Every structure is written in structure tokens, then in C-alpha cells.
């Protein structure tokens, strides 16, 4: 939620209208005999300096005079200075001489009115405090909803299974050892093709060579998986994930392992690339059909950048099964297309 936008909506509901003003956000309510003005001064961003309060007062004072002359009515003005947290001591000292300035703490939802400053502005004090409380509660609810969006049930379960498999294998032996991993379900040409152990196409997608390999994959899955699950639903998302993982294993088998039968392959990255492929399909679908974007935070160019960057990393790094990545990506794209025909 954007505090300034919400504050301006609040002022609009109170009967104020926006006034064009250079260098500030000014809102006006015209009464029979006077004009009420409320100015919003946004927080100081990192690397920026606010105008000294005296300069701000000179600027808004000139604007007040222009409005008074144009409309032929006296003006009364309140300035709302926005902060994240409590204003610093020097700032408080600077604003103390000006009775028409109040300070708003955006993060804490508090209104600061210091000594010698006016205690109310036509009933706005209570209404502002109510707005701040409502905004704070809405922000906390949004934070909880964001956590729920991040921890979707199926995706969270998949992350948990990957971690559990890693911990169990870690207790049994050395997960960095290719022979140990091959003995416990990783992809090996001879085991799959000559001995018919096709289950390895599935089990290898939940195995990882070391903590770094696991953490890297699970962080990516936690970031992108919930977005696809939210749109497809848990069942279809699971189908895309598992289908892409198996497709990645098959691609790895006939491209990477066929060239080097002694290679041992494992990891969830093929399935994760399938999730990327699924997101890419949905974004392209929205663009083509000119629908409301379901993933505004990513966008087509952003998704393409993520995929190209991930593939580039694989092709410029040794020990990465790029065939599995491409196979998973293509399968995820196609499977999502099939499963979302009616979406």
C-alpha cells in the first residue's frame, strides 16, 4: 500500500480537491467564507534533503496569497510532514515555531502535534488519527496476506519435501559424493537405460548436491512457485512441477548422460525452470489477449530477463545440466498452456 496515495484518497473523501502546485501536494476545500488548504510534504528519501522549513513556508505562503487573491476569500492552511518513525530532534526544533505543521509517522501510524502548534484543524485531528489507525491495520493485513501468498500449500510442501530428502540423505552419507547419490536415486545412464530403474527420473528431482545447491533452488522456488500456483491452482501446479521435473530428467538422460554415461545428475532446477516456463506462458497469454495482468510485478520483459539470466548462468558455469533446464522450461510452457485452456 502506498501511504501518500491513501492519504490523498482520504483527503478527497473529506471534500478536498487537488490543486496544481509546483514542488508540493496541495489540497483545497472551498467554504462560503474561507478556503481550507492541506499541504503534504513527502518524506525525505535517502540521498535527498528536504527544503528548510522556513523556505517551505515562504513557498506555500506565496501560493496561499495567489489563491486568496484569485478566489477572494481568506485561506487557512495545515501542513502534513511525512516521516518513517519519530521526527528527529533537529527537525522538531525547526518546525516548533510554525503552528500550522503536524508530523505523520507513516510506519507507526502516529500523529505528532507539538507545543505551540494548533491542536485541531476543523475536526481533522480525530479523522486523521482514525485514518492512520485504519491504514496501519490494513498494512498489517496486507503483510499477512503477502506471507500467505508466499507460502502456498503445494509449493511449500514441495520445498519441505526437498529439504526433508536432503536431511535424510545427509544423515545417511555424503551428499556431495556422486557414488553415494547414484546409489540412492540420482540419475545415471546405466541404471535407467540398461537396468530399467525409471523411478530415478522422479527421485532425482528431489535430490541435491550440497547445501548451496539446495538453498539456491529452494529460494528460487519460494519466490516464483506461489505465483504460478495462485493462478493455476494446487493440482495443476503440481502437475506442471512434477511433469517438468520428469521431462527435465528425460532431456538430461538423452542429451547429457548419453554423451557421458558416467555423469550423475540430480536437482530440482529442471522442475523450477518448468515453473518459469509456466509463468512465461501465462504472461504471454495476458499480453496477446490484452487481459488484466495477473503478474504485474514481473511482466513479460522481466520474465524473459530472469529466464535468459538463469540459462546464461548455466551455460557459463561448469557442472550444470543445461539440457535439463531447457527441457523443463519447454515442458512447463507447454503443460501450462494445456492446463490453462479454460483459465
N, C-alpha and C positions, 0 to 999 in steps of 0.2 A: 504494500500500500504506500502511495506517495502522500506524505503529510501535507505538503503545500497544496496539492490538488484537492485533497479532502477539506482542508481549511477554507479554500476558496468556494467549494461547493456549500460549505456551512454558511459562509457569508451570503451567498446567493439565496439560500433558504431564509435568511434573516431579512431579505428585502434589499440587499446591497447589489449594485451593478458595477462591473469593472470599468475603470476609467483608464484611457491611454495615458501613460506617464513614463517619461524617459527615466531609466535607472531604478524603477521600483514597481511594486504591485500595489495599486491603489484602488480601493473600492468605495463607492459613494451611495448614500441613501438620502434622497431629497425629501425634506419635510416642508410643511407650509411656510415656516418662517426661517428655517435654517437648513444647512447641509451637514450631514454626519459623514466623516471620512475615516476609513480604516486603512492604514498602510501596513504592508507585510514586508519585513526585511529578512530575506533568507539567511540561513546560517553561513558562516564563513567556511569555505571549502579549503582543504589542505593546499598550501602554497598561495592562497589568496588573502588579501587584507580587506577588512571592512572599511568603508569610509568612516572617518571620525564622526562621532555622534553630532558634534557641532555642525559639520559640513552637511550631514544628512538633514538636520533641522533647517538649515538655510535653504537647501534644495526643495524640500517639501513645503517650506513656508512660502516660497515664490509660487509654487503650484497652487497652494491654497488661495493666495491673492488672486491669481488668474481665474480660478473657479468662482470666487466671491464676486469679482467684477462681472464675469460673464453671466452669472445667474442672478445677481443682485440680492444675494442672501448671505448672512454670516455663516462661517464654517466652524465646525468643531472636529478635532481630529484625534484619533488614537493610533499609536504606532505599536505594532507587534513585532518584536525582535525574536527570531527563532534561534534556539541553541539545541545542542545534544548534551544534556546534563545541565548542571547548575552553572550560571554565568560566572566567569572568573571575577576575582575581587577588583581588578583594574577596570573591567567593563562596568561593574556595578557602580564604581565611583564616577565613571564617565557619564552614566545615564541618570544618576541621582538628581541632578539639578533640573531635569526635564520631567514635569508632572504627567505628561501625556504618553509615556513609554511604559509598556508592560513587556515582560520576558516570558517566552513559552519554551518549556523543556519538551522537545519532541519525543525523546526516548523514554522519559519518565512520566509523561503526561501531567506535568505540573505547570501552574501559572504563578509567576513571581511578580508581586506588586510591592515595591519598596517604599520606605518612608518618604513623605512629601509627594508621592505620586497619587493621582486620583484613584479613589477606591472603587469607582464603578464608571461605566460609560453607557448610560441609558439601558441598564439591565444586562449588559454584555458579559459582566463578570461571571454570573451564575451560568449563563448559557455557554460561555467559553469553557468553564470548568466541566460542564456536562459533556461538551464536545470532546475535550481531552480525555475524559474517562471512557467515553464510548470508543474513541479511536484506539486507546490503549488496549481495551478488551478485544476489539476487532483484530488488532495486530497480533495479540496473543493467540487468538483463534486461528488466524492465518498461519502462524508459526506451527501450530499443532497440525493443521491440515497439510502443510508442507512436509512435515515428518511422515504423515500417513501416506502422502503421495510418494515419498521416497522409499518407504518400506511396504510395498505392495506384497500381498501374501505369497504368490507363486515365486516372484523374483527373490524375495527374502528367503524362501525355502530353498531355492537353488543355491543361493550364496551359502546358506547354512550347510547344505549337503557337501558342497565343495570343501568347505572348511573342515567339516567332520571327517571326510575321507582323508584329507591331508593329515589331520591329527592322528588318526588311526594308523595310517601308513608310517607316519613319523615315529610312533611308538614301536612299530614292528621292525623298522630298519632305516636305512639311509635313503631319503627321497631324492637325493642328488645323484645316486648311483643308478646308471642306466640298466644294469643287470637286475637289480632289485625291482625297479619299476616294471621291467619287462616280465618278471616273474609274477607280478601282482596286477596285471591287467592293462598295461600300456600297449600301444600299437607296435607290432613287429611283423614284418613281411612273412616270415616263415610260419609264425604262429597263426596268422589269419588265413593266408592263402593255402599253405600246404597242410596245416593241421586243422583247418576249419573252425578256429576259435573266433567266430564272428562277433561274439559278445564284446570283444575288445574295441569294436567300432563305437560302442556305447560307453564302456567303463573308462576308456582313455580320456573321455571328455571331462571327467571329474577328477583327474589326477594332475598334479603339478610338481615340477622340478624345483623345489625350494620355496622359501618364504617369499622372496621377491617376486617370483613367478605368480604365486597365488595372490598376493596383495595387489599387484598390478592389475590382474584380471578382475578381481572382485570389486575393486574400486570403480573400474570402468562399468562393470555390470550394475553396480548400485546407482550409478549416475544415469545410465541410458535405459536400463531394463524397465523401470517403473513407467516410463513414458509410453513404451510400446504396450505394456500390459494394461495400462489405463484405457487405451483406445481399443485394443483387440479383445480384452477380457482375459481372465486367467487361463482358461482352457486352450484358447487359440494361441495365446502367448507361449504356453508350454509346448504346444505342437511346433511352433516356429523355432523355439530354442533347441529342443531335442532333435528335430528334423535337420536343422542347420548343423548341429554338432555331429550327427551321423554323416551328413553329406560332406562335411569338412574332413572327417576321418576317411571316407572313401576317396576323396580327392587326394589326400595325403598318401593313401595307400598306393594309388596307381600313378602318382606323379613323383612324390619324394621318395617313398620307400621302394618303389620299383627300380629307381636308379641306384639306390643304396640300401640293399636288403638288411644291412646291419644297423640302420638307423632305428632309434627308439623314439616314438612320438607320443606326446600326451599334452593335455591342457584344454582349457575351456575357451580359448581365444577364437576357435572356429565358430563355436556357437554364439559368441559375443559379436563376431562380425556378422553373423546371421541377424542378430538384433539390429545392428546398424543398417543392414540391407532392408529390413522391415521398415525402419523409420524412414529411410530414403524413399521407399515406395510410397508411403503414406503422404510424405511431404510433396512428392511429385504429383500425386493424385490430387491433392488440395490445390496445387498451383494450376494444373490442367483444367480442373473443374471449377476453378475460381471460387472455392468454398472458403468459409472462415478457417483461418489457420488453426490447427489443433496443437501445434507446437511452435508458438510464436518465439519462444526463447531459443530455438535452434535455427529454423529457416533453411531453405534449400542450399544456399551458398555455404552456410555454416556446417551443414551435414556433409556436403561434398568435401569441405576442408578437413573435417575430422577423419573421414574415410581415407582421403588421399594421404594425410599425415601419418595415419596408422599403417597404411600399406607401405609408404616410403620408409618408415622406420624399420619394417620387417625386411625390405629388400636391401637395406644398407647395413643390416646387423647380421652377424653370423649366428647360426644355431636357431633360426626362426623358420618355422614351417609355413612359408608363404602360400603354398598350394592350398593348405587347409584354410587359410584366411580367405582366399579368393573363392574357394568352394562354398564356405559358409556364407559369405556375403551374397553370392548369387542365389543360393538356396533360400536364404532369408527373404530376399527381394521377391522371388517367385512365390514362395509359400504364403507370404503376407498378401500378395496380390490375389491368390486363390481364396484365402480365408476371409478376405475383406470385401468380397464381391458385393455383398449386401450392406456394407458399412456406409 
